[in-house]
């Protein structure tokens, strides 16, 4: 969810918390992992960091995932 949100628009942790509904600690934990694996970059802006996708090379696969996530129907039992 975080990658999809960041692919949609550059965001701060606070914005990602609001977008994803996840807690701040969990969002920060996942962003750290995404940064360490080179999928997102953080740019300091004032007292916050703004997160964005690392590069155009992953933008297309993320867009495909976004499309699939929006159209996949989960069966209910």
N, CA, C and O atoms as a GROMACS GRO file, in nm:
protein
  308
    1UNK      N    1   0.082  -0.120   0.000
    1UNK     CA    2   0.000   0.000   0.000
    1UNK      C    3   0.086   0.126   0.000
    1UNK      O    4   0.053   0.225  -0.065
    2UNK      N    5   0.196   0.120   0.072
    2UNK     CA    6   0.284   0.237   0.080
    2UNK      C    7   0.345   0.267  -0.056
    2UNK      O    8   0.348   0.383  -0.098
    3UNK      N    9   0.394   0.165  -0.125
    3UNK     CA   10   0.450   0.188  -0.259
    3UNK      C   11   0.346   0.243  -0.355
    3UNK      O   12   0.376   0.332  -0.434
    4UNK      N   13   0.225   0.191  -0.348
    4UNK     CA   14   0.119   0.242  -0.435
    4UNK      C   15   0.089   0.388  -0.403
    4UNK      O   16   0.068   0.468  -0.494
    5UNK      N   17   0.087   0.422  -0.275
    5UNK     CA   18   0.059   0.560  -0.236
    5UNK      C   19   0.169   0.654  -0.282
    5UNK      O   20   0.142   0.763  -0.332
    6UNK      N   21   0.294   0.612  -0.265
    6UNK     CA   22   0.408   0.696  -0.304
    6UNK      C   23   0.416   0.707  -0.456
    6UNK      O   24   0.459   0.810  -0.509
    7UNK      N   25   0.375   0.602  -0.526
    7UNK     CA   26   0.374   0.608  -0.673
    7UNK      C   27   0.271   0.708  -0.721
    7UNK      O   28   0.290   0.773  -0.824
    8UNK      N   29   0.161   0.720  -0.646
    8UNK     CA   30   0.055   0.814  -0.682
    8UNK      C   31   0.100   0.958  -0.664
    8UNK      O   32   0.074   1.044  -0.749
    9UNK      N   33   0.169   0.984  -0.550
    9UNK     CA   34   0.223   1.118  -0.526
    9UNK      C   35   0.326   1.112  -0.415
    9UNK      O   36   0.315   1.031  -0.324
   10UNK      N   37   0.426   1.198  -0.421
   10UNK     CA   38   0.526   1.208  -0.315
   10UNK      C   39   0.454   1.243  -0.186
   10UNK      O   40   0.362   1.324  -0.186
   11UNK      N   41   0.497   1.181  -0.074
   11UNK     CA   42   0.424   1.196   0.050
   11UNK      C   43   0.515   1.196   0.171
   11UNK      O   44   0.625   1.140   0.168
   12UNK      N   45   0.469   1.260   0.277
   12UNK     CA   46   0.536   1.254   0.407
   12UNK      C   47   0.480   1.134   0.484
   12UNK      O   48   0.382   1.073   0.442
   13UNK      N   49   0.543   1.101   0.596
   13UNK     CA   50   0.493   0.992   0.680
   13UNK      C   51   0.351   1.022   0.724
   13UNK      O   52   0.266   0.934   0.721
   14UNK      N   53   0.325   1.144   0.765
   14UNK     CA   54   0.191   1.183   0.810
   14UNK      C   55   0.087   1.161   0.701
   14UNK      O   56  -0.022   1.110   0.728
   15UNK      N   57   0.120   1.198   0.579
   15UNK     CA   58   0.028   1.178   0.467
   15UNK      C   59   0.008   1.029   0.438
   15UNK      O   60  -0.103   0.986   0.407
   16UNK      N   61   0.115   0.950   0.450
   16UNK     CA   62   0.104   0.806   0.427
   16UNK      C   63   0.021   0.738   0.534
   16UNK      O   64  -0.053   0.644   0.506
   17UNK      N   65   0.032   0.785   0.658
   17UNK     CA   66  -0.051   0.732   0.766
   17UNK      C   67  -0.198   0.757   0.734
   17UNK      O   68  -0.282   0.668   0.749
   18UNK      N   69  -0.229   0.878   0.690
   18UNK     CA   70  -0.368   0.912   0.656
   18UNK      C   71  -0.417   0.833   0.534
   18UNK      O   72  -0.532   0.789   0.531
   19UNK      N   73  -0.331   0.816   0.436
   19UNK     CA   74  -0.370   0.747   0.313
   19UNK      C   75  -0.390   0.597   0.335
   19UNK      O   76  -0.486   0.539   0.285
   20UNK      N   77  -0.299   0.535   0.410
   20UNK     CA   78  -0.302   0.390   0.427
   20UNK      C   79  -0.385   0.343   0.545
   20UNK      O   80  -0.433   0.229   0.546
   21UNK      N   81  -0.403   0.430   0.645
   21UNK     CA   82  -0.473   0.388   0.766
   21UNK      C   83  -0.385   0.310   0.861
   21UNK      O   84  -0.433   0.260   0.963
   22UNK      N   85  -0.256   0.299   0.830
   22UNK     CA   86  -0.162   0.229   0.916
   22UNK      C   87  -0.109   0.325   1.022
   22UNK      O   88  -0.118   0.447   1.006
   23UNK      N   89  -0.054   0.272   1.129
   23UNK     CA   90   0.005   0.354   1.234
   23UNK      C   91   0.137   0.416   1.189
   23UNK      O   92   0.202   0.365   1.098
   24UNK      N   93   0.174   0.525   1.254
   24UNK     CA   94   0.296   0.596   1.218
   24UNK      C   95   0.420   0.509   1.234
   24UNK      O   96   0.509   0.512   1.149
   25UNK      N   97   0.427   0.431   1.342
   25UNK     CA   98   0.543   0.345   1.364
   25UNK      C   99   0.556   0.240   1.254
   25UNK      O  100   0.666   0.215   1.205
   26UNK      N  101   0.445   0.181   1.215
   26UNK     CA  102   0.447   0.079   1.110
   26UNK      C  103   0.486   0.140   0.975
   26UNK      O  104   0.564   0.080   0.902
   27UNK      N  105   0.432   0.256   0.943
   27UNK     CA  106   0.467   0.323   0.817
   27UNK      C  107   0.616   0.354   0.815
   27UNK      O  108   0.684   0.328   0.715
   28UNK      N  109   0.668   0.410   0.924
   28UNK     CA  110   0.810   0.442   0.931
   28UNK      C  111   0.897   0.318   0.918
   28UNK      O  112   1.000   0.320   0.850
   29UNK      N  113   0.855   0.210   0.982
   29UNK     CA  114   0.930   0.083   0.973
   29UNK      C  115   0.937   0.034   0.829
   29UNK      O  116   1.044  -0.005   0.782
   30UNK      N  117   0.824   0.036   0.759
   30UNK     CA  118   0.822  -0.010   0.620
   30UNK      C  119   0.900   0.085   0.528
   30UNK      O  120   0.966   0.041   0.435
   31UNK      N  121   0.891   0.215   0.553
   31UNK     CA  122   0.968   0.310   0.472
   31UNK      C  123   1.117   0.287   0.487
   31UNK      O  124   1.192   0.299   0.390
   32UNK      N  125   1.161   0.255   0.608
   32UNK     CA  126   1.303   0.226   0.630
   32UNK      C  127   1.346   0.109   0.543
   32UNK      O  128   1.450   0.114   0.478
   33UNK      N  129   1.267   0.003   0.541
   33UNK     CA  130   1.297  -0.114   0.460
   33UNK      C  131   1.295  -0.080   0.310
   33UNK      O  132   1.382  -0.123   0.235
   34UNK      N  133   1.196  -0.003   0.268
   34UNK     CA  134   1.188   0.037   0.127
   34UNK      C  135   1.307   0.123   0.086
   34UNK      O  136   1.358   0.109  -0.025
   35UNK      N  137   1.353   0.212   0.176
   35UNK     CA  138   1.473   0.293   0.149
   35UNK      C  139   1.596   0.204   0.139
   35UNK      O  140   1.676   0.218   0.046
   36UNK      N  141   1.612   0.113   0.236
   36UNK     CA  142   1.730   0.026   0.239
   36UNK      C  143   1.737  -0.063   0.115
   36UNK      O  144   1.846  -0.101   0.072
   37UNK      N  145   1.623  -0.096   0.057
   37UNK     CA  146   1.620  -0.180  -0.061
   37UNK      C  147   1.616  -0.100  -0.191
   37UNK      O  148   1.602  -0.156  -0.299
   38UNK      N  149   1.628   0.032  -0.180
   38UNK     CA  150   1.640   0.118  -0.297
   38UNK      C  151   1.512   0.142  -0.374
   38UNK      O  152   1.517   0.180  -0.491
   39UNK      N  153   1.396   0.119  -0.310
   39UNK     CA  154   1.270   0.138  -0.381
   39UNK      C  155   1.213   0.278  -0.365
   39UNK      O  156   1.141   0.326  -0.453
   40UNK      N  157   1.244   0.345  -0.255
   40UNK     CA  158   1.201   0.483  -0.236
   40UNK      C  159   1.320   0.567  -0.192
   40UNK      O  160   1.419   0.516  -0.140
   41UNK      N  161   1.308   0.696  -0.214
   41UNK     CA  162   1.408   0.792  -0.168
   41UNK      C  163   1.338   0.895  -0.080
   41UNK      O  164   1.220   0.926  -0.098
   42UNK      N  165   1.414   0.946   0.016
   42UNK     CA  166   1.361   1.047   0.107
   42UNK      C  167   1.434   1.178   0.083
   42UNK      O  168   1.557   1.183   0.077
   43UNK      N  169   1.356   1.285   0.070
   43UNK     CA  170   1.412   1.419   0.053
   43UNK      C  171   1.370   1.504   0.172
   43UNK      O  172   1.251   1.522   0.196
   44UNK      N  173   1.468   1.556   0.248
   44UNK     CA  174   1.432   1.641   0.362
   44UNK      C  175   1.366   1.771   0.315
   44UNK      O  176   1.416   1.840   0.227
   45UNK      N  177   1.252   1.802   0.377
   45UNK     CA  178   1.181   1.927   0.351
   45UNK      C  179   1.138   1.980   0.488
   45UNK      O  180   1.046   1.928   0.551
   46UNK      N  181   1.206   2.084   0.531
   46UNK     CA  182   1.177   2.136   0.664
   46UNK      C  183   1.210   2.032   0.768
   46UNK      O  184   1.322   1.979   0.771
   47UNK      N  185   1.113   2.001   0.854
   47UNK     CA  186   1.134   1.903   0.961
   47UNK      C  187   1.086   1.763   0.920
   47UNK      O  188   1.089   1.671   1.002
   48UNK      N  189   1.043   1.746   0.798
   48UNK     CA  190   0.991   1.618   0.752
   48UNK      C  191   1.072   1.566   0.634
   48UNK      O  192   1.152   1.639   0.575
   49UNK      N  193   1.050   1.441   0.602
   49UNK     CA  194   1.103   1.383   0.480
   49UNK      C  195   0.987   1.360   0.385
   49UNK      O  196   0.877   1.322   0.427
   50UNK      N  197   1.012   1.384   0.257
   50UNK     CA  198   0.912   1.355   0.154
   50UNK      C  199   0.963   1.233   0.080
   50UNK      O  200   1.076   1.231   0.031
   51UNK      N  201   0.878   1.131   0.070
   51UNK     CA  202   0.915   1.003   0.009
   51UNK      C  203   0.861   0.996  -0.133
   51UNK      O  204   0.749   1.038  -0.162
   52UNK      N  205   0.945   0.940  -0.222
   52UNK     CA  206   0.910   0.924  -0.363
   52UNK      C  207   0.969   0.793  -0.412
   52UNK      O  208   1.060   0.738  -0.351
   53UNK      N  209   0.915   0.743  -0.524
   53UNK     CA  210   0.975   0.625  -0.586
   53UNK      C  211   1.118   0.656  -0.624
   53UNK      O  212   1.151   0.770  -0.657
   54UNK      N  213   1.203   0.556  -0.619
   54UNK     CA  214   1.345   0.577  -0.646
   54UNK      C  215   1.373   0.618  -0.789
   54UNK      O  216   1.460   0.701  -0.816
   55UNK      N  217   1.297   0.558  -0.882
   55UNK     CA  218   1.333   0.578  -1.022
   55UNK      C  219   1.217   0.538  -1.114
   55UNK      O  220   1.122   0.474  -1.071
   56UNK      N  221   1.229   0.577  -1.238
   56UNK     CA  222   1.126   0.544  -1.336
   56UNK      C  223   1.120   0.394  -1.365
   56UNK      O  224   1.018   0.344  -1.412
   57UNK      N  225   1.228   0.322  -1.337
   57UNK     CA  226   1.232   0.179  -1.369
   57UNK      C  227   1.127   0.099  -1.294
   57UNK      O  228   1.080  -0.003  -1.344
   58UNK      N  229   1.089   0.144  -1.175
   58UNK     CA  230   0.985   0.070  -1.103
   58UNK      C  231   0.847   0.134  -1.115
   58UNK      O  232   0.749   0.078  -1.067
   59UNK      N  233   0.839   0.248  -1.178
   59UNK     CA  234   0.710   0.317  -1.191
   59UNK      C  235   0.610   0.233  -1.271
   59UNK      O  236   0.493   0.224  -1.233
   60UNK      N  237   0.654   0.174  -1.379
   60UNK     CA  238   0.562   0.095  -1.463
   60UNK      C  239   0.510  -0.029  -1.389
   60UNK      O  240   0.389  -0.053  -1.390
   61UNK      N  241   0.598  -0.110  -1.325
   61UNK     CA  242   0.546  -0.224  -1.250
   61UNK      C  243   0.452  -0.183  -1.136
   61UNK      O  244   0.354  -0.252  -1.108
   62UNK      N  245   0.482  -0.071  -1.070
   62UNK     CA  246   0.396  -0.023  -0.962
   62UNK      C  247   0.260   0.020  -1.019
   62UNK      O  248   0.157  -0.007  -0.958
   63UNK      N  249   0.260   0.085  -1.134
   63UNK     CA  250   0.134   0.124  -1.198
   63UNK      C  251   0.051   0.000  -1.233
   63UNK      O  252  -0.072   0.001  -1.218
   64UNK      N  253   0.117  -0.106  -1.279
   64UNK     CA  254   0.047  -0.230  -1.309
   64UNK      C  255  -0.013  -0.290  -1.183
   64UNK      O  256  -0.127  -0.334  -1.184
   65UNK      N  257   0.064  -0.291  -1.074
   65UNK     CA  258   0.012  -0.341  -0.946
   65UNK      C  259  -0.107  -0.258  -0.900
   65UNK      O  260  -0.205  -0.313  -0.849
   66UNK      N  261  -0.099  -0.128  -0.919
   66UNK     CA  262  -0.209  -0.041  -0.880
   66UNK      C  263  -0.335  -0.076  -0.957
   66UNK      O  264  -0.444  -0.080  -0.900
   67UNK      N  265  -0.321  -0.100  -1.086
   67UNK     CA  266  -0.434  -0.138  -1.169
   67UNK      C  267  -0.492  -0.271  -1.123
   67UNK      O  268  -0.614  -0.284  -1.109
   68UNK      N  269  -0.406  -0.368  -1.098
   68UNK     CA  270  -0.452  -0.499  -1.051
   68UNK      C  271  -0.519  -0.489  -0.915
   68UNK      O  272  -0.621  -0.554  -0.892
   69UNK      N  273  -0.464  -0.411  -0.827
   69UNK     CA  274  -0.521  -0.395  -0.692
   69UNK      C  275  -0.659  -0.331  -0.698
   69UNK      O  276  -0.745  -0.360  -0.616
   70UNK      N  277  -0.679  -0.244  -0.795
   70UNK     CA  278  -0.808  -0.176  -0.807
   70UNK      C  279  -0.915  -0.259  -0.872
   70UNK      O  280  -1.034  -0.228  -0.859
   71UNK      N  281  -0.876  -0.366  -0.943
   71UNK     CA  282  -0.976  -0.445  -1.016
   71UNK      C  283  -0.990  -0.588  -0.967
   71UNK      O  284  -1.076  -0.662  -1.015
   72UNK      N  285  -0.908  -0.628  -0.872
   72UNK     CA  286  -0.914  -0.764  -0.822
   72UNK      C  287  -1.030  -0.780  -0.726
   72UNK      O  288  -1.041  -0.705  -0.629
   73UNK      N  289  -1.115  -0.876  -0.752
   73UNK     CA  290  -1.226  -0.905  -0.662
   73UNK      C  291  -1.191  -1.026  -0.578
   73UNK      O  292  -1.155  -1.131  -0.632
   74UNK      N  293  -1.202  -1.013  -0.447
   74UNK     CA  294  -1.177  -1.124  -0.358
   74UNK      C  295  -1.306  -1.200  -0.335
   74UNK      O  296  -1.408  -1.139  -0.300
   75UNK      N  297  -1.305  -1.332  -0.353
   75UNK     CA  298  -1.428  -1.408  -0.328
   75UNK      C  299  -1.460  -1.408  -0.179
   75UNK      O  300  -1.370  -1.410  -0.095
   76UNK      N  301  -1.586  -1.407  -0.148
   76UNK     CA  302  -1.628  -1.414  -0.008
   76UNK      C  303  -1.686  -1.551   0.020
   76UNK      O  304  -1.753  -1.610  -0.066
   77UNK      N  305  -1.662  -1.601   0.138
   77UNK     CA  306  -1.713  -1.733   0.178
   77UNK      C  307  -1.819  -1.717   0.280
   77UNK      O  308  -1.875  -1.817   0.327
   0.00000   0.00000   0.00000
